[in-house]
Amino acid sequence: MDHDSVLPLHSPSNSLEYPPISLMTPDRPASPVEAPKARGIAQLTVHIPSAFKGNVLSTNANEQHPPPRWNSSEFWLYYLVAFFAIPTMIWIPVSLSQSSHRNYPFYASRLSSGWLFGRFIDNSDVQYRSFRDNVPLLVNAALGYLLIKYIAKRLTRASPSSLHLIPLEVALSLGMILALHGSSAVKLLAILTVNFVLARKFRGSRLGPTFTWIFNGAVLFSVEIFHGYRFGSILPGLAALDSFSGVYPRWHIIFNITMLRLISFNMDHYWFCRQSDVLSEKQRVSVSHREEDYSVVNYLAYVLYPPLYIAGPIITFNDFMWQHKRPLKIGTRFKIMYLIRFIFCFLTMEFILHFMYMVAIKDRKAWVGDSPAEIAMIGFWNLIIVWLKLLIPWRFFRLWALLDGIDPPENMVRCMANNYSAFGFWRSWHRSYNLWIIRYIYIPLGGAKNVLMNTLLVFSFVALWHDLTFRLLAWGWLISLFVVPELIATYILPPKKYGQYWWFRHVCAVGGVLNILMMMAANLVGFVVGTDGVKFFFSQLFGTWEGIRFMVLCSFCLFVGVQFMFEYRKEELRQGIVRRC
């Protein structure tokens, strides 16, 4: 843990305001273009205006901050290591994906025709394939939606807010879910109706949150167990309705995202009932609206908002309504640069899928006879693919929302390979979901007053919310366990006390290496190969002398990488950027 990036876990004034994971909603200007811009290498990280806090390094005159180390002899040694390590990390998966490789026949059937240099493509990941194959349809839907909204805005140009557009949004949303889910749209609307009735029935009663969570939790689990409540299973006479299934009949697969919005509406309405010019993001989330704003029309517009309906990012009801009442001015240049960033990420994924058949190798367990280094790279590049397959849809849908004038929180703030802290990793991963967890779970449970217990409860919920499998639950428990060493290290070696010593940065780097290895293990369990696969990986990496030699070399390379991460964050701090991740 870097002594400049580790912030206090507890606030002296209010311990609930500084939770340990990604559980904090920072202030930010109302528009993504009003804040200063990052300069130099710091521009590589996606722009988040709330991260700009002024000249951070000059706020405390008692602290000594070293000059940039980029041109130091120490870092020239690191550059030399990176010069050999990074190409090797790329070449290993490429070599494993050649048709001449001995394991190629075991997974070749999972490959399909590609478009890049005559290569096959590994489009075997079901989750990403469902997005990639439907990109043309999604682009057309987005363009059609934006065109209709543009015409409506031009016809009502004098209006200072966009509240008058909400009925149009509801109509477009209803048309969308009918096209997506066909007759199952009735089931979704029935769930929405019951949830809305609960909010209205209990208002400020403490029973409201209880019944809201019970109802939504029961629906979340039951729709998966009963595969979306087929009409024929409910009543045989209704079986004919199942044939009208829409273009995406598995509505229950994405209901977990919808569930978060249902809870957000009910809880925001509950807090409004309990409470006797430009807003920041934190104010937009926490400041309630008038009672008439918690109407069924606004509720449907929020829950079914087309750009964010399928995958998010997640925005709270309060924030959604404030952005309609006081529309943000999102600059054209910002939107163009965000589009360019999205295209670059999409093409990066295309390159990986054409030249690194890691998903197919993993699924077929086609690693017999591979060296420890090759096995390690199979695991590493599968994690990179998991990161990209989530980042790309999230950025597509956020771009759609930005073009519509709505600014939801950014997910995936940093690259997966640019993390050394368990806390920082979860602040930057599914950021909008983490901000939701802060508001609706972590703080109501007591926040930082009971860090370990609340962290365990949060990650157990996160695991079950993703999928009802032991693999995901094991992932949640491992994550909860792996944050403990970081908490202990921060307590034993507080940065304010030891940060001025030369050795502190290197001790933190060693801790960062251990964190990276633990986080990779946990995510391999949860999202890639499961517990059995990780056992095999460990047996190859730690159960043979060749594996141990590789892990020593790998740990040294990770140590170098963590030093780069430390200095990168230092560069951000010099520009007044505090990302807390």
C-alpha positions in Angstrom: 0.0 0.0 0.0 1.5 3.3 -1.1 1.7 5.8 1.7 0.3 8.6 -0.5 -2.6 6.6 -1.8 -3.8 5.0 1.5 -6.4 7.4 3.0 -7.8 7.2 6.6 -10.4 4.5 6.9 -12.2 6.4 9.5 -13.2 10.0 9.6 -12.6 11.9 12.9 -15.9 13.6 12.6 -18.1 10.8 11.2 -16.9 7.3 10.8 -19.7 6.5 8.4 -18.3 8.8 5.8 -15.1 6.9 5.0 -16.0 3.2 4.4 -13.1 1.0 3.4 -14.0 -0.5 0.0 -15.4 1.6 -2.8 -18.0 2.8 -0.5 -17.8 6.5 -0.9 -19.6 9.0 -3.2 -17.3 12.1 -3.8 -18.4 15.5 -4.7 -18.0 16.6 -8.3 -18.9 19.5 -10.5 -22.2 19.3 -12.3 -20.7 18.8 -15.7 -17.9 16.5 -16.8 -16.3 19.4 -18.7 -16.2 22.0 -15.9 -13.3 20.4 -13.9 -9.7 20.7 -14.9 -8.2 18.2 -17.2 -5.4 15.7 -16.4 -2.1 16.3 -18.1 0.6 14.0 -19.5 0.5 10.4 -18.5 -2.4 11.0 -16.1 -4.7 11.4 -19.1 -4.5 7.6 -19.6 -7.1 7.1 -16.8 -10.7 7.9 -17.6 -11.7 11.4 -16.7 -13.7 11.8 -13.5 -14.2 15.4 -12.5 -14.9 14.5 -8.8 -11.3 13.3 -8.5 -9.9 16.9 -8.9 -9.2 18.2 -5.4 -6.8 21.1 -6.0 -3.1 21.1 -5.3 -3.1 18.1 -2.9 0.7 18.0 -2.4 0.8 21.5 -1.1 -2.0 21.2 1.4 0.2 19.9 4.2 3.4 21.8 4.6 4.7 19.3 7.2 4.9 16.5 4.6 7.9 16.1 2.4 7.0 14.9 -1.1 9.8 13.8 -3.4 10.2 15.0 -7.0 9.1 12.8 -9.8 11.1 9.6 -10.1 10.4 8.9 -13.8 14.0 9.8 -14.8 15.8 8.4 -11.7 18.3 5.5 -12.1 15.9 3.3 -10.0 13.2 3.8 -12.6 15.5 3.2 -15.5 16.1 -0.2 -14.0 12.4 -0.7 -13.9 12.0 0.3 -17.5 14.6 -2.3 -18.4 12.5 -5.0 -16.6 9.3 -3.8 -18.3 11.1 -3.8 -21.7 11.5 -7.6 -21.5 8.6 -8.6 -19.2 5.7 -6.9 -21.1 6.5 -8.4 -24.6 6.9 -11.8 -23.0 3.5 -11.5 -21.3 2.0 -10.8 -24.8 4.0 -13.4 -26.7 3.2 -16.3 -24.4 -0.6 -16.2 -25.0 -0.1 -15.6 -28.7 2.2 -18.6 -28.9 -0.4 -20.8 -27.1 -3.0 -19.7 -29.7 -1.1 -20.9 -32.8 -2.6 -23.7 -34.8 0.8 -25.4 -34.6 0.6 -25.7 -30.8 0.0 -29.3 -29.5 -3.1 -28.3 -27.5 -4.8 -26.4 -30.4 -7.0 -29.4 -31.5 -8.5 -29.6 -28.0 -10.1 -26.1 -28.3 -10.2 -25.3 -32.0 -13.9 -26.2 -32.2 -14.8 -23.2 -30.0 -13.2 -20.7 -32.5 -15.2 -19.0 -35.3 -14.3 -17.0 -38.4 -12.8 -13.6 -37.6 -12.1 -10.5 -39.7 -8.6 -9.6 -38.6 -5.6 -10.8 -40.8 -7.5 -14.0 -41.6 -7.4 -15.2 -38.0 -10.1 -17.2 -36.2 -11.7 -15.4 -33.3 -12.4 -16.7 -29.8 -15.9 -15.5 -29.5 -16.8 -18.3 -27.1 -17.6 -16.2 -24.0 -21.4 -16.2 -23.9 -21.7 -13.0 -21.9 -19.5 -10.9 -24.2 -20.8 -12.6 -27.4 -24.3 -11.5 -26.5 -23.1 -7.9 -26.6 -20.6 -8.2 -29.5 -23.0 -9.9 -31.9 -25.7 -7.3 -31.1 -23.6 -4.2 -31.5 -25.2 -3.1 -34.8 -28.7 -3.6 -33.3 -27.7 -1.6 -30.2 -26.2 1.2 -32.2 -29.3 1.5 -34.3 -31.5 1.5 -31.2 -29.4 4.2 -29.6 -29.4 6.4 -32.7 -33.2 6.0 -33.1 -33.7 6.8 -29.4 -31.4 9.9 -29.5 -33.0 11.1 -32.7 -36.5 11.0 -31.2 -35.2 12.8 -28.0 -33.4 15.4 -30.1 -36.5 16.3 -32.1 -38.5 16.5 -28.9 -35.9 18.8 -27.3 -35.9 21.0 -30.4 -39.7 21.4 -30.3 -39.5 22.4 -26.6 -36.3 24.4 -26.6 -37.5 27.1 -24.2 -37.9 24.7 -21.3 -35.0 25.0 -18.8 -35.5 21.4 -17.5 -36.2 18.1 -19.2 -39.0 17.0 -16.9 -41.5 17.5 -19.7 -39.6 14.7 -21.6 -40.3 12.1 -19.0 -43.6 10.9 -20.4 -41.9 10.5 -23.8 -39.1 8.5 -22.0 -41.7 6.3 -20.4 -43.4 5.6 -23.8 -40.0 4.7 -25.4 -39.1 2.6 -22.4 -42.3 0.6 -22.5 -41.8 0.0 -26.3 -38.3 -1.1 -25.5 -39.2 -3.7 -23.0 -42.0 -5.0 -25.2 -39.5 -5.5 -28.0 -36.9 -7.0 -25.8 -39.0 -9.3 -23.7 -42.3 -9.7 -25.5 -45.1 -11.1 -23.3 -42.6 -11.3 -20.4 -42.9 -7.5 -20.2 -46.1 -8.1 -18.3 -44.2 -10.0 -15.6 -41.7 -7.2 -15.3 -44.4 -4.5 -15.0 -46.2 -6.6 -12.4 -43.0 -6.7 -10.3 -42.6 -3.0 -10.7 -46.2 -2.4 -9.7 -45.8 -4.4 -6.5 -42.6 -2.6 -5.6 -44.2 0.8 -6.2 -47.2 -0.1 -4.1 -44.8 -1.0 -1.2 -43.2 2.4 -1.4 -46.5 4.2 -1.3 -48.1 1.9 1.3 -45.4 2.1 3.9 -44.0 5.6 3.1 -41.9 6.6 6.2 -42.6 3.4 8.2 -39.6 1.4 9.1 -41.4 -1.6 7.7 -40.9 -0.1 4.2 -37.2 -0.9 3.8 -37.8 -4.3 5.4 -40.5 -5.3 2.9 -38.7 -3.7 0.0 -35.6 -5.8 0.6 -37.6 -9.0 1.3 -39.7 -8.6 -1.8 -36.8 -7.8 -4.1 -34.6 -10.5 -2.7 -37.3 -13.0 -3.1 -38.0 -12.0 -6.7 -34.2 -12.0 -7.5 -33.8 -15.6 -6.3 -37.1 -16.9 -7.6 -36.8 -15.6 -11.1 -33.5 -17.5 -11.4 -34.8 -20.6 -9.8 -38.0 -20.7 -12.0 -36.2 -19.3 -15.1 -38.3 -16.2 -15.4 -41.8 -17.7 -14.5 -42.8 -19.2 -17.9 -46.5 -18.6 -18.5 -47.1 -22.3 -19.2 -45.7 -23.2 -15.8 -47.9 -20.6 -14.0 -51.1 -21.7 -15.9 -51.1 -24.2 -18.8 -53.8 -22.2 -20.6 -51.4 -19.3 -20.9 -48.6 -21.4 -22.6 -49.2 -19.7 -25.9 -47.9 -16.4 -24.5 -44.5 -17.9 -24.2 -44.1 -18.0 -27.9 -44.1 -14.2 -28.0 -40.7 -13.9 -26.4 -39.2 -10.8 -27.9 -35.6 -10.4 -29.1 -34.2 -11.0 -25.5 -36.6 -13.4 -23.8 -34.3 -14.1 -20.8 -35.5 -10.9 -19.0 -34.7 -12.5 -15.7 -30.9 -12.6 -16.5 -30.7 -8.8 -16.3 -33.3 -8.3 -13.5 -30.5 -8.0 -10.9 -29.7 -4.6 -12.4 -33.4 -3.6 -12.4 -33.6 -4.7 -8.8 -31.0 -2.1 -7.8 -33.1 0.6 -9.3 -36.3 -0.7 -7.6 -34.6 -0.6 -4.2 -33.1 2.9 -5.0 -36.6 4.3 -5.7 -38.2 2.9 -2.6 -35.3 3.8 -0.2 -35.0 7.4 -1.6 -38.8 7.7 -1.2 -38.5 6.3 2.3 -35.8 8.8 3.3 -37.8 11.6 1.8 -40.8 10.7 4.0 -38.5 10.5 7.1 -37.1 14.0 6.7 -39.1 16.7 8.4 -28.1 26.3 -7.7 -26.1 23.5 -9.2 -25.9 20.4 -7.2 -22.8 18.2 -6.9 -23.1 14.4 -7.5 -23.2 13.8 -3.8 -26.0 16.3 -3.3 -27.9 14.9 -6.3 -27.8 11.5 -4.6 -28.7 12.6 -1.1 -31.0 15.6 -1.5 -34.7 14.5 -1.7 -37.3 15.8 -4.2 -40.9 17.0 -3.6 -43.4 14.3 -2.9 -45.1 14.6 -6.2 -41.8 13.8 -7.9 -42.0 10.2 -6.6 -44.8 9.5 -9.0 -45.4 6.3 -11.0 -44.5 8.1 -14.3 -41.1 9.2 -12.9 -40.7 5.7 -11.4 -41.2 4.0 -14.7 -38.9 6.5 -16.5 -36.1 5.8 -14.0 -36.4 2.0 -13.7 -36.8 1.4 -17.5 -34.5 4.2 -18.8 -33.3 2.7 -22.1 -29.6 3.6 -22.2 -29.0 2.1 -18.7 -31.7 -0.6 -18.6 -29.7 -3.6 -19.8 -26.4 -3.3 -17.9 -26.1 0.1 -16.2 -24.1 1.9 -15.0 -26.3 2.3 -11.9 -27.7 5.7 -11.1 -29.9 6.5 -8.1 -33.5 7.8 -8.5 -32.6 11.1 -6.8 -29.7 11.7 -9.1 -31.7 10.8 -12.2 -34.5 13.2 -11.3 -32.1 16.1 -10.4 -30.4 15.7 -13.8 -33.9 16.1 -15.4 -34.7 19.1 -13.3 -31.3 20.8 -13.8 -29.9 19.3 -17.1 -26.1 19.1 -17.2 -24.0 20.7 -19.9 -21.9 17.9 -21.3 -19.4 19.2 -23.8 -19.2 17.9 -27.3 -15.4 17.4 -27.0 -15.9 15.3 -23.9 -18.4 13.1 -25.7 -16.2 12.7 -28.8 -13.2 11.8 -26.6 -15.3 9.3 -24.7 -16.4 7.7 -28.0 -12.8 7.4 -29.1 -11.9 5.8 -25.9 -14.7 3.3 -26.3 -13.7 2.4 -29.8 -10.1 1.9 -28.7 -11.2 -0.5 -26.0 -13.4 -2.4 -28.3 -10.6 -2.8 -30.9 -8.2 -3.9 -28.1 -10.7 -6.6 -27.2 -11.0 -7.6 -30.9 -7.2 -7.9 -31.2 -7.0 -10.1 -28.0 -9.8 -12.4 -29.2 -8.2 -12.8 -32.6 -4.7 -13.6 -31.3 -5.1 -15.0 -27.8 -7.6 -17.8 -27.5 -7.5 -17.8 -23.7 -11.3 -18.3 -23.1 -11.4 -21.4 -25.3 -8.2 -22.8 -23.7 -9.7 -22.2 -20.2 -13.0 -23.7 -21.0 -11.5 -26.8 -22.6 -8.7 -27.0 -19.9 -6.3 -27.3 -22.9 -3.2 -26.6 -20.8 -1.8 -30.1 -20.5 2.0 -29.9 -20.7 2.1 -26.1 -20.4 4.8 -24.5 -18.3 4.1 -22.6 -15.1 4.6 -19.3 -17.0 2.1 -20.3 -19.7 -0.4 -21.4 -17.1 0.0 -18.2 -15.2 -0.6 -16.2 -18.4 -3.7 -18.2 -19.2 -5.1 -17.1 -15.9 -3.9 -13.5 -16.2 -5.3 -12.9 -19.7 -8.6 -14.5 -18.8 -8.8 -11.8 -16.1 -8.0 -9.1 -18.6 -10.8 -10.4 -20.9 -13.2 -10.4 -17.9 -12.3 -6.8 -17.3 -12.7 -5.8 -20.9 -16.0 -7.7 -21.5 -17.5 -5.7 -18.7 -15.9 -2.4 -19.4 -16.9 -2.3 -23.1 -20.7 -2.7 -22.6 -20.7 -0.4 -19.6 -18.9 2.3 -21.6 -21.2 1.8 -24.5 -24.3 2.3 -22.4 -22.8 5.2 -20.5 -21.9 6.9 -23.8 -25.5 6.5 -24.9 -26.7 8.1 -21.7 -24.1 11.0 -22.0 -25.3 11.6 -25.6 -28.8 11.8 -24.0 -27.7 14.4 -21.4 -27.6 12.0 -18.4 -24.3 11.5 -16.6 -24.2 8.2 -14.7 -21.2 7.2 -12.6 -18.2 5.8 -14.5 -17.4 2.1 -13.9 -13.9 0.6 -14.3 -12.0 3.7 -13.4 -8.6 2.0 -13.8 -7.2 -0.9 -15.9 -7.4 -4.2 -14.1 -3.6 -4.4 -14.3 -3.2 -1.0 -12.5 -4.3 -2.1 -9.1 -2.3 -3.1 -6.0 -4.8 -2.4 -3.2 -7.8 -4.6 -2.5 -9.7 -1.5 -1.3 -8.7 0.5 -4.3 -9.5 -2.3 -6.7 -13.2 -2.4 -5.5 -13.4 1.4 -5.6 -12.5 1.4 -9.3 -14.1 -1.9 -10.5 -18.0 -1.7 -10.6 -17.9 1.8 -9.2 -21.6 2.7 -9.7 -22.6 -0.5 -8.0 -20.2 0.2 -5.1 -21.7 3.7 -4.7 -25.1 2.1 -4.6 -23.9 -0.4 -1.9 -22.6 2.5 0.2 -25.9 4.3 0.2 -28.3 1.4 0.6 -26.4 -1.3 2.4 -23.1 -0.3 4.0 -24.0 2.9 5.7 -27.4 1.6 6.9 -25.6 -1.3 8.5 -23.3 1.0 10.5 -20.5 1.7 8.0 -17.0 1.8 9.3 -18.1 1.1 12.9 -17.8 -2.6 12.1 -15.6 -2.9 9.1 -14.9 -6.6 8.9 -18.5 -7.8 9.6 -20.0 -5.3 7.2 -17.4 -6.1 4.5 -18.3 -9.8 4.8 -22.1 -9.0 4.6 -21.5 -6.7 1.6 -19.5 -9.2 -0.4 -21.8 -12.0 0.4 -24.7 -9.9 -1.0 -22.6 -9.0 -4.0 -21.7 -12.6 -4.7 -25.4 -13.9 -4.4 -26.5 -10.9 -6.4 -24.3 -12.0 -9.3 -25.2 -15.6 -9.2 -26.6 -18.3 -6.9 -23.5 -20.4 -7.0 -21.0 -21.6 -4.4 -18.2 -20.4 -6.7 -19.4 -16.8 -6.4 -20.0 -17.1 -2.7 -16.5 -18.4 -2.2 -15.3 -15.4 -4.2 -17.1 -13.0 -1.9 -15.7 -14.7 1.2 -12.2 -14.7 -0.2 -12.4 -11.0 -1.0 -13.6 -10.3 2.6 -10.7 -12.4 3.9 -8.1 -10.7 1.6 -8.8 -7.2 2.8 -7.8 -8.1 6.3 -4.0 -8.1 5.7 -4.3 -4.6 4.2 -6.2 -3.3 7.2 -3.6 -4.9 9.5 -0.7 -3.4 7.5 -2.2 0.0 7.5 -2.7 -0.2 11.3 0.9 -1.4 12.0 2.6 0.9 9.5 0.6 4.1 9.3 1.7 6.3 6.4 1.8 9.5 8.5 4.3 7.9 10.9 6.6 6.0 8.5 5.9 7.6 5.2 9.1 9.8 5.3 11.5 6.7 5.5 13.1 5.5 2.2 12.2 1.9 2.9 8.5 2.5 3.4 7.7 2.7 -0.3 9.4 -0.6 -0.9 7.7 -2.4 2.0 4.4 -1.1 0.6 5.4 -2.4 -2.8 5.9 -5.9 -1.3 2.5 -5.6 0.3 1.1 -4.6 -3.1 2.6 -7.7 -4.7 0.9 -9.9 -2.1 -2.4 -8.1 -2.6 -2.2 -8.6 -6.4 -1.6 -12.3 -6.1 -4.5 -12.7 -3.6 -6.9 -10.6 -5.8 -6.0 -12.6 -8.9 -6.6 -15.8 -7.0 -10.0 -14.6 -5.7 -11.2 -13.5 -9.1 -10.0 -16.6 -10.8 -12.2 -18.5 -8.4 -15.2 -16.3 -8.9 -15.2 -15.5 -12.6 -12.7 -17.7 -14.5 -11.8 -21.3 -13.5 -13.5 -21.9 -10.1 -12.0 -23.5 -7.1 -10.9 -26.7 -8.9 -9.1 -24.7 -11.6 -7.3 -22.5 -9.0 -6.2 -25.6 -7.2 -4.6 -26.9 -10.4 -3.0 -23.5 -11.1 -1.6 -23.4 -7.5 -0.3 -27.0 -7.8 1.7 -26.0 -11.0 2.9 -22.7 -9.7 3.8 -23.6 -6.1 4.1 -27.4 -6.2 7.1 -27.7 -8.6 10.5 -26.2 -8.5 10.0 -24.7 -12.0 6.8 -23.1 -10.7 8.5 -21.7 -7.6 11.3 -20.2 -9.7 8.7 -18.6 -12.0 6.8 -17.2 -9.1 9.9 -15.6 -7.7 10.6 -14.0 -11.0 6.9 -13.0 -11.4 6.9 -11.4 -7.9 9.9 -9.3 -8.8 8.1 -8.1 -12.0 5.0 -7.4 -10.0 7.2 -5.4 -7.6 8.4 -3.3 -10.5 4.8 -2.9 -11.7 3.6 -1.7 -8.3 6.4 0.9 -8.2 5.0 2.3 -11.5 1.5 2.3 -10.0 2.8 4.3 -7.0 4.5 6.8 -9.2 1.5 7.1 -11.5 -0.7 8.0 -8.5 2.0 10.5 -7.4 1.7 12.1 -10.8 -2.0 12.4 -10.3 -1.6 13.9 -6.9 0.8 16.5 -8.3 -2.0 17.6 -10.6 -4.6 17.6 -7.7 -6.2 14.3 -8.7 -7.4 12.0 -5.9 -9.1 8.9 -7.1 -8.9 6.8 -3.9 -8.1 3.7 -6.0 
